[in-house]
Amino acid sequence: MALQAGIVGLPNVGKSTLFNAVSKSAKAQASNYRFCTIEPNVGLVNVPDPRLTKLEELVKPNRVVPTQIEIVDIAGLVRGASKGEGLGNKFLANIREVDAIIQVIRCFDDANILREEGPVNPAADKEIIETELQLKDLDSVDKKIQRVEKMVKSGDNKLKADYDVLLRCKTHLEQGKNVISLGLSKDEKSAIADIFLLTDKPMLYVANVDEASMHTGNKYSEALKEAVKGENAEVIVMTNAIEAQIAEFEDVDDKKMFMEEYKMTEPALDRLIHATYNLLNLSTYFTAGVQEVRAWTIQKGWKAPQAAGVIHTDFEKGFIKAEVISYEDFVNFGSEAAARENGRLRIEGKEYLVQDGDIMHFRFNV
């Protein structure tokens, strides 16, 4: 699946440093000046999953393949971006292409790192970014309203319904609210599907704190949490520079020693990746055999044929049945054969909703 999460924020808040930490396949330049990132950097990021390690122990395959998500490092936004300031139009176009947003907020003091907006103020930074996104969306909605209102008089019920949704979006945006908080139904969202609204994307926040605050947070990260209260959005507190250093270690023991020095049990990065995975509404199933143990990414709520199609389109077209063992049963019994002998292997059909952690084998015919 090619779903993407975009890292956004004001200039010099630690976006590219975070990208360098999460991405092993691409390294973004991190420098102390505006628009260091012009073309968006894209990196494939492995999703940490301890279940893969356990399956590897039991199956002893030739290789293990984790699932991945795409992370995009987008140029820093400035006030007035919706009117073309800075790299405004390009920046907003890049956000339009991602499926979810990771908003990085500066939550540390450092006189050596430029800040054009004055004293550190997480709530104000968040407001600048969201205001620019809302203004751009308002422009998109207004343009579509102008196109649709001329045709509504024809009496087409679908057009009338779309028009009503657009008017609701316009009112919501004018009140300084993101479209996603309107809670539009799937049918209602068809009215705005072609204009790819920026504020209709799910969002989480990274509070980039100083080293001394990496475990406790600080007054700035607390202010950010207060600012997002009511949004049902997660705030990940982390020190991007430390996470970038952790990501540089190739040797597992060296990485462990470094983390112990900072009293860390796991990289905060892992929490961020898992949070992003959930933000994208993704789920994981596994295939497990001697040749390969592999994690596969699907959308939550997918049925068995759709899940099979992630492996190959022929699997979906010719789907017959799926053999399914829950992860817990596989681990409890220690192997597919033992789970089968104990009646824990199920045969599921086309209507089966795949559960996170299912271990699956597909029967198909083409």
PEURWO-V746606 format. One record per run of one state. SS is the DSSP state (helix for helix, strand for strand, loop for the rest). FROM is the first residue (numbers start at 0). LEN is the number of residues. Records with the same first field share a line. If there is no record, write none. Layout:
# PEURWO-V746606
SS->FROM-LEN + FROM-LEN
This chain:
# PEURWO-V746606
loop->0-3 + 8-1 + 10-4 + 22-18 + 46-3 + 59-3 + 65-2 + 73-3 + 77-3 + 83-4 + 96-3 + 107-14 + 152-4 + 174-4 + 182-3 + 189-3 + 195-2 + 200-1 + 209-1 + 213-5 + 228-6 + 238-1 + 248-3 + 261-6 + 279-2 + 288-3 + 299-3 + 311-1 + 317-1 + 325-1 + 333-2 + 341-4 + 348-4 + 353-5 + 364-2
strand->3-5 + 9-1 + 40-6 + 62-3 + 67-6 + 76-1 + 99-8 + 201-8 + 234-4 + 281-7 + 291-8 + 302-1 + 318-7 + 345-3 + 352-1 + 358-6
helix->14-8 + 49-10 + 80-3 + 87-9 + 121-31 + 156-18 + 178-4 + 185-4 + 192-3 + 197-3 + 210-3 + 218-10 + 239-9 + 251-10 + 267-12 + 303-8 + 312-5 + 326-7 + 335-6
